[in-house]
């Protein structure tokens, strides 16, 4: 497949992985500008789209390591105990923090698990 270098007479932007030493540039763009936060390069990569004439970043897309929380379960006789659920929750939060996990995801179809999560 051939990619044209021009689109309607305009030179197309160039896509590349932005090296961490250039990540400060992200603070001028989109979600990074809006939050004032750049990702931790130990856990993320950022692909940028740059205007070849100005070197301005005109697009970004980040991939980050995400922890998948699985297997949330409480035995039926503990399911209505706020204290038990809180202990499990706060211990998991401490474990995630201790292991420098910044982003997690969990998926459930069980109503009880959804309420706990």
N, C-alpha and C positions, 0 to 999 in steps of 0.2 A: 504494500500500500504506500503510495507516495503522498507526502504532505506538502502542500504548497507553502512557500515562504511568504506569499502575499495573499491577501483576501480583500477584494475590491480595491486594489491599489495600496492597501495598508500592509506594512510588514507585520507579520504575526508575532505575538509575544513568545518568549522562550521559556520552557518549563525546565526546572532543575530542582534538586534537593538543596535546600539552603543549609550551609554548614553552620554549626552552633555559634561560631565566632561572629556570624552576621545576624544573629537572632534579634539583636536590639532593633534592627530595621523593622521587625514585625510590629513594634509598638506604634507605628504610623499607619497600620493597615487593619481594616475590618474588625473581627472579633478580638484581636489582640489589643488594638487601640481602644475598643469599647471597654474592655475589662482592665487594661493596664497590666496584664499578666502574660508572660511568655512561658511556654512549657519547659519542663525539666528535660534537657537533652539526653539524660540517662534513660528516659522512658518514652521518648517521642522522636519523630522525624517530621519535617515540614517541607512540603513541595510548594514552590512558588512559581508564579508566572510573572515574568519581567518584560517590560517594554524595552526592546533592544536599543532604541534611540536614547532613552533617558535613564535606563536601569531602574526605573520605578517599579515597585512590586504592584501588580495589578490583579493578582489572585493568589490565594493560599488554600492549602488543604493539609490538615494535620492527621497523622496516625499516632496513636498513643497506646501504650500497654494498659490494658484494663483488667482488673481482677474480676473474676466471675464468682459471685457469691452463690453457692449451691447448698442444697440439703438443709435448709432452715426447717427445724422440726422441734416441737414441744409435745411431750406426752399429753393426752387429753386432760388429765387432772391438774396440769400446770398451765394450760392454755389461757386461763382467765386470771392468772397471777401477773400483775403488772411488775412486781418485784423480780420474778423469775425472768420474764421477757427482757426487762431492763438490764439485768446482769449479763444476759447473753449478748444483747446489743452492745453495751458499753465495753465488754471484753473484746468483742470483734473490732470495734472502733479503735481500741488501744493496739490490738495486734496489727491492724492495717497501718496505723501511724508508725508503729515501731519498725515496720518493714517498708516504710516510705511508699506505700500504695496510695496514690492520689485519687484514682478514679475506680469505681466499682459499678457493676451492673448485676442485677438479679432479675429473673423472670419467673413468674408463677401463674398458675391457673387456679390455685387453691385459695379460696376466700380467707381462710384463717391465716395462711402464710402471707397473703397480701396485706392483711391488717398488721401483722407483726413487722413485715418489712417496711 
